[in-house]
Amino acid sequence: MKRIGILTSGGDAPGMNAAINGIVDEARKHNIEVRGYLEGYSGLIANDYIELTPENVKPHHGRGGTFIGTSRSEEFKKPQVQAKIAKRLLEEEVEGLIVIGGDGSYRGALSLSKLGIQTIGIPGTIDNDIPLTELTLGFKTAVRNVVDTVDVIMQSAASHKHLYAIEVMGRKAGDIAEWAGRALDADGIIANTNDFDVEKVRQTIEDSQAMGKRFQLFVIAEGVMTCEEFQEIVERETGYPIHPLMLGHIQRGGNPVAEDRILGLGFGEHAVKLILEGKSGRCTSVIDNKVTDLSLEETLAAVE
């Protein structure tokens, strides 16, 4: 094998750079050239890439985000565009493509696989919402970011006896809310639609205040409701004043925690090994705390 490509697509996630490092390290053992396509599928369309080497990859291993850039590309969804890209990759002897991203990125990888390009997906999304894997790259760091930020806010909240509704990311998945809420010992965690009951919220606030706690904290997954919606309903029904706060992109940033760096390396190494074995249309995953792989089709079929 002579040459493979990498791209990062969709939302950035801490640990993506570690995965790139793992890919380059494993490819180097087999004298395989690695192209990094810039800005996700947009770079693949434009054939805009850089050669990835230990010299330009390793300084980014422990940094958040993705140093080769990312984007969301509507253009790539066109069948004629995909066919053109597949033809060019074959002509340029790019014999495998590793795509790091979420389920939308996976769909693009699967399309290229069906056009004869060896493709492997790596789950890179802070939401932890890729089916059939226990962990996705960036999730543990996002939880860390939420916990560290809310710890600071609650110190001020305790001074004023404030009630806070903190909205966290996760799209349709409530994992960040669940994990961060538990770590923060939140008074309430709204991770799923059936978690919200305004009378339960009222009782929770009263119980918390009765035990002498100087602040109350509710952590809400964005896919269930916004912090402003929570505020509106709770204030109207209970009279308790709520301070809403959406944490936003602070959850995506920051250097990845050790677990995401190690996971990124493991995913990257495994992806290259799959290509060397001639496999395609696969994605790396964690099952029983071990890095393994699954079918892209099977994984996408499980997306709700």
VEXNUDO-541885 format. One record per residue (C-alpha): residue number from 1; residue in one letter; x, z, y. Coordinates in nm, 3 decimals. Each point is the difference from the previous one (the first is absolute). Layout:
PT num residuo    east      up   north
PT NUM       A       X       Z       Y
...
***
This chain:
PT num residuo    east      up   north
PT   1       M   0.000   0.000   0.000
PT   2       K   0.132  -0.103   0.340
PT   3       R  -0.230   0.124   0.274
PT   4       I  -0.305   0.220   0.069
PT   5       G  -0.199   0.089   0.310
PT   6       I  -0.157   0.315   0.144
PT   7       L  -0.267   0.057   0.260
PT   8       T  -0.186   0.303   0.132
PT   9       S  -0.361  -0.058   0.093
PT  10       G  -0.295   0.183   0.155
PT  11       G   0.040   0.349   0.140
PT  12       D   0.351   0.142   0.005
PT  13       A   0.078   0.296  -0.223
PT  14       P   0.300   0.236  -0.013
PT  15       G   0.199  -0.085  -0.312
PT  16       M  -0.025  -0.378   0.037
PT  17       N   0.365  -0.015   0.111
PT  18       A   0.101   0.208  -0.301
PT  19       A  -0.180  -0.249  -0.226
PT  20       I   0.188  -0.287   0.165
PT  21       N   0.322   0.192  -0.062
PT  22       G  -0.090   0.045  -0.367
PT  23       I  -0.072  -0.372  -0.035
PT  24       V   0.329  -0.104   0.162
PT  25       D   0.200   0.248  -0.208
PT  26       E  -0.152  -0.120  -0.328
PT  27       A   0.027  -0.368   0.096
PT  28       R   0.367   0.043   0.093
PT  29       K   0.078   0.119  -0.354
PT  30       H  -0.111  -0.344  -0.121
PT  31       N   0.151  -0.207   0.286
PT  32       I  -0.345  -0.092   0.129
PT  33       E  -0.037  -0.099   0.364
PT  34       V  -0.285   0.175   0.184
PT  35       R  -0.192  -0.148   0.291
PT  36       G  -0.202   0.229   0.226
PT  37       Y  -0.291  -0.191   0.153
PT  38       L  -0.069   0.136   0.350
PT  39       E  -0.339   0.126   0.118
PT  40       G  -0.172  -0.017  -0.337
PT  41       Y  -0.185  -0.311  -0.115
PT  42       S   0.045  -0.144   0.351
PT  43       G   0.374  -0.025  -0.066
PT  44       L  -0.066  -0.156  -0.339
PT  45       I  -0.216  -0.268   0.165
PT  46       A   0.265  -0.071   0.266
PT  47       N   0.288   0.027  -0.249
PT  48       D   0.150   0.263   0.232
PT  49       Y   0.234   0.222  -0.198
PT  50       I   0.333   0.182  -0.005
PT  51       E   0.232   0.054  -0.291
PT  52       L  -0.019   0.362  -0.110
PT  53       T   0.326   0.170  -0.093
PT  54       P   0.110   0.362  -0.040
PT  55       E   0.158  -0.025   0.347
PT  56       N  -0.326  -0.070   0.181
PT  57       V  -0.235   0.188  -0.234
PT  58       K   0.158   0.337  -0.068
PT  59       P  -0.002   0.127   0.361
PT  60       H  -0.382  -0.015  -0.017
PT  61       H  -0.050   0.174  -0.337
PT  62       G  -0.110   0.333   0.148
PT  63       R  -0.190  -0.139   0.297
PT  64       G  -0.374  -0.043   0.031
PT  65       G  -0.183  -0.327   0.043
PT  66       T   0.144  -0.330  -0.122
PT  67       F   0.302  -0.153   0.166
PT  68       I  -0.096  -0.355  -0.106
PT  69       G  -0.337   0.034   0.175
PT  70       T  -0.357  -0.031  -0.116
PT  71       S  -0.327  -0.159   0.104
PT  72       R  -0.340  -0.106  -0.125
PT  73       S  -0.038  -0.377  -0.039
PT  74       E  -0.333  -0.179  -0.012
PT  75       E   0.184  -0.334  -0.018
PT  76       F   0.151   0.087  -0.338
PT  77       K  -0.346   0.031  -0.156
PT  78       K  -0.049  -0.378   0.023
PT  79       P   0.055  -0.168  -0.341
PT  80       Q   0.185  -0.294   0.154
PT  81       V   0.243   0.237   0.171
PT  82       Q   0.064   0.187  -0.326
PT  83       A   0.061  -0.327  -0.186
PT  84       K   0.248  -0.114   0.265
PT  85       I   0.190   0.329  -0.020
PT  86       A   0.013  -0.006  -0.381
PT  87       K   0.140  -0.354   0.009
PT  88       R   0.268   0.096   0.250
PT  89       L   0.104   0.314  -0.189
PT  90       L   0.048  -0.204  -0.316
PT  91       E   0.197  -0.265   0.186
PT  92       E   0.226   0.265   0.156
PT  93       E   0.048   0.173  -0.336
PT  94       V  -0.157   0.327   0.108
PT  95       E  -0.081   0.100  -0.354
PT  96       G  -0.187   0.322   0.068
PT  97       L  -0.187   0.170   0.283
PT  98       I  -0.052   0.375   0.041
PT  99       V  -0.287   0.100   0.231
PT 100       I  -0.017   0.356   0.134
PT 101       G  -0.339   0.101   0.140
PT 102       G  -0.361   0.088  -0.076
PT 103       D  -0.283  -0.176  -0.179
PT 104       G  -0.018  -0.285   0.253
PT 105       S   0.370  -0.067  -0.053
PT 106       Y  -0.058   0.010  -0.375
PT 107       R  -0.266  -0.272   0.027
PT 108       G   0.252  -0.226   0.169
PT 109       A   0.258   0.071  -0.271
PT 110       L  -0.251  -0.078  -0.273
PT 111       S  -0.088  -0.332   0.165
PT 112       L   0.366  -0.105  -0.002
PT 113       S   0.037   0.114  -0.359
PT 114       K  -0.279  -0.237  -0.100
PT 115       L   0.192  -0.280   0.173
PT 116       G   0.304   0.057  -0.217
PT 117       I   0.202   0.244   0.211
PT 118       Q   0.124   0.313  -0.176
PT 119       T  -0.152   0.279   0.207
PT 120       I   0.018   0.379  -0.022
PT 121       G  -0.189   0.245   0.220
PT 122       I   0.118   0.341   0.119
PT 123       P  -0.269   0.241   0.130
PT 124       G   0.099   0.081   0.357
PT 125       T  -0.283   0.173   0.188
PT 126       I  -0.038   0.349   0.141
PT 127       D  -0.365   0.008  -0.110
PT 128       N   0.079   0.045  -0.373
PT 129       D  -0.292  -0.233  -0.066
PT 130       I   0.150  -0.245  -0.250
PT 131       P  -0.183   0.047  -0.333
PT 132       L   0.169   0.094  -0.326
PT 133       T   0.311   0.152   0.157
PT 134       E   0.041   0.369   0.068
PT 135       L   0.202  -0.057   0.317
PT 136       T   0.064  -0.265   0.261
PT 137       L   0.301  -0.025   0.230
PT 138       G  -0.046   0.196   0.323
PT 139       F  -0.280   0.231  -0.111
PT 140       K   0.212   0.313  -0.035
PT 141       T   0.160  -0.063   0.339
PT 142       A  -0.338  -0.052   0.166
PT 143       V  -0.118   0.335  -0.138
PT 144       R   0.317   0.162   0.135
PT 145       N  -0.064  -0.154   0.342
PT 146       V  -0.357   0.129   0.010
PT 147       V   0.096   0.350  -0.108
PT 148       D   0.290   0.029   0.246
PT 149       T  -0.209  -0.129   0.291
PT 150       V  -0.306   0.213  -0.069
PT 151       D   0.214   0.311  -0.048
PT 152       V   0.115  -0.041   0.361
PT 153       I  -0.351  -0.065   0.131
PT 154       M  -0.145   0.302  -0.179
PT 155       Q   0.247   0.233   0.171
PT 156       S  -0.164  -0.094   0.328
PT 157       A  -0.347   0.003  -0.156
PT 158       A   0.049   0.360  -0.110
PT 159       S   0.084   0.103   0.356
PT 160       H  -0.337  -0.124   0.124
PT 161       K  -0.216   0.057  -0.310
PT 162       H  -0.069  -0.374  -0.023
PT 163       L  -0.174  -0.198  -0.273
PT 164       Y   0.169  -0.327  -0.087
PT 165       A  -0.116  -0.312  -0.186
PT 166       I   0.309  -0.202  -0.095
PT 167       E  -0.057  -0.360  -0.111
PT 168       V   0.262  -0.146  -0.235
PT 169       M   0.061  -0.347  -0.142
PT 170       G  -0.090  -0.123  -0.345
PT 171       R  -0.250  -0.282   0.048
PT 172       K  -0.233   0.050  -0.298
PT 173       A   0.228   0.254  -0.169
PT 174       G  -0.011   0.370   0.082
PT 175       D   0.336   0.092  -0.152
PT 176       I   0.181   0.077   0.327
PT 177       A  -0.288   0.220   0.111
PT 178       E  -0.012   0.176  -0.338
PT 179       W   0.372   0.066  -0.033
PT 180       A   0.068   0.085   0.364
PT 181       G  -0.313   0.212   0.024
PT 182       R   0.106   0.204  -0.301
PT 183       A   0.353   0.042   0.133
PT 184       L  -0.138   0.117   0.335
PT 185       D  -0.253   0.237  -0.160
PT 186       A  -0.266  -0.176   0.205
PT 187       D  -0.341   0.163   0.033
PT 188       G  -0.161  -0.327  -0.103
PT 189       I   0.116  -0.330  -0.149
PT 190       I  -0.224  -0.306   0.040
PT 191       A   0.169  -0.242  -0.242
PT 192       N  -0.317  -0.158  -0.149
PT 193       T  -0.346  -0.072   0.134
PT 194       N  -0.160   0.280  -0.199
PT 195       D   0.245   0.255   0.147
PT 196       F  -0.185   0.008   0.333
PT 197       D  -0.293   0.239   0.039
PT 198       V  -0.059   0.134   0.349
PT 199       E  -0.151   0.325  -0.125
PT 200       K   0.303   0.053  -0.223
PT 201       V   0.221  -0.062   0.304
PT 202       R  -0.198   0.259   0.198
PT 203       Q   0.039   0.258  -0.276
PT 204       T   0.370  -0.077  -0.038
PT 205       I   0.059   0.056   0.373
PT 206       E  -0.193   0.328  -0.003
PT 207       D   0.185   0.126  -0.308
PT 208       S   0.337  -0.095   0.144
PT 209       Q  -0.069   0.173   0.328
PT 210       A  -0.137   0.305  -0.176
PT 211       M   0.329   0.050  -0.186
PT 212       G   0.181  -0.003   0.333
PT 213       K   0.158  -0.343  -0.014
PT 214       R   0.082  -0.114   0.354
PT 215       F  -0.046  -0.376  -0.060
PT 216       Q  -0.203  -0.224  -0.228
PT 217       L   0.124  -0.330  -0.140
PT 218       F  -0.189  -0.288  -0.161
PT 219       V   0.195  -0.299  -0.133
PT 220       I  -0.199  -0.324  -0.020
PT 221       A   0.078  -0.329  -0.176
PT 222       E  -0.060  -0.297   0.231
PT 223       G  -0.196  -0.181  -0.271
PT 224       V  -0.265   0.273   0.000
PT 225       M  -0.055   0.054   0.373
PT 226       T   0.188   0.019   0.327
PT 227       C   0.096   0.329   0.157
PT 228       E  -0.232  -0.086   0.291
PT 229       E  -0.293  -0.049  -0.240
PT 230       F   0.079   0.336  -0.158
PT 231       Q   0.014   0.158   0.346
PT 232       E  -0.332  -0.151   0.107
PT 233       I  -0.192   0.113  -0.309
PT 234       V   0.153   0.348  -0.025
PT 235       E  -0.036   0.080   0.369
PT 236       R  -0.360  -0.123   0.002
PT 237       E  -0.103   0.188  -0.313
PT 238       T   0.203   0.319   0.033
PT 239       G   0.099   0.043   0.364
PT 240       Y   0.364   0.059  -0.091
PT 241       P   0.239  -0.196   0.227
PT 242       I   0.231  -0.232  -0.192
PT 243       H   0.333  -0.148   0.111
PT 244       P   0.029  -0.346  -0.161
PT 245       L   0.342  -0.155  -0.056
PT 246       M   0.094  -0.327  -0.171
PT 247       L   0.364   0.015  -0.106
PT 248       G   0.040  -0.378  -0.022
PT 249       H   0.332  -0.171  -0.063
PT 250       I   0.206   0.318   0.012
PT 251       Q  -0.089   0.015  -0.371
PT 252       R   0.187  -0.324  -0.073
PT 253       G   0.324   0.083   0.177
PT 254       G   0.298   0.221  -0.062
PT 255       N   0.275  -0.011  -0.257
PT 256       P  -0.132   0.000  -0.358
PT 257       V   0.010   0.323  -0.196
PT 258       A   0.231   0.019  -0.302
PT 259       E  -0.282  -0.086  -0.242
PT 260       D  -0.077  -0.328   0.180
PT 261       R   0.367  -0.098   0.014
PT 262       I   0.044   0.063  -0.372
PT 263       L  -0.327  -0.177  -0.081
PT 264       G   0.099  -0.298   0.213
PT 265       L   0.330  -0.036  -0.182
PT 266       G  -0.172   0.025  -0.338
PT 267       F  -0.267  -0.256   0.091
PT 268       G   0.260  -0.242   0.135
PT 269       E   0.225   0.022  -0.303
PT 270       H  -0.292  -0.039  -0.240
PT 271       A  -0.135  -0.303   0.188
PT 272       V   0.330  -0.187  -0.038
PT 273       K   0.016   0.085  -0.370
PT 274       L  -0.348  -0.145  -0.046
PT 275       I   0.109  -0.325   0.162
PT 276       L   0.309  -0.015  -0.220
PT 277       E  -0.228   0.043  -0.302
PT 278       G  -0.197  -0.305   0.113
PT 279       K  -0.314   0.197   0.084
PT 280       S  -0.237  -0.095   0.281
PT 281       G  -0.328   0.120   0.145
PT 282       R   0.102   0.362  -0.055
PT 283       C   0.017   0.301   0.232
PT 284       T   0.204   0.317  -0.023
PT 285       S  -0.186   0.326  -0.040
PT 286       V   0.038   0.367  -0.084
PT 287       I  -0.168   0.123  -0.316
PT 288       D   0.067   0.347  -0.144
PT 289       N   0.262   0.044   0.273
PT 290       K   0.203  -0.300  -0.122
PT 291       V   0.056  -0.340   0.161
PT 292       T  -0.160  -0.276  -0.205
PT 293       D  -0.200  -0.316   0.070
PT 294       L  -0.347  -0.147  -0.034
PT 295       S  -0.176  -0.333   0.036
PT 296       L  -0.080  -0.099   0.359
PT 297       E  -0.335  -0.137  -0.118
PT 298       E  -0.087   0.323  -0.178
PT 299       T   0.100   0.205   0.302
PT 300       L  -0.198  -0.211   0.247
PT 301       A  -0.305   0.002  -0.229
PT 302       A  -0.003   0.379   0.034
PT 303       V  -0.011  -0.011   0.383
PT 304       E  -0.334   0.132   0.118
***
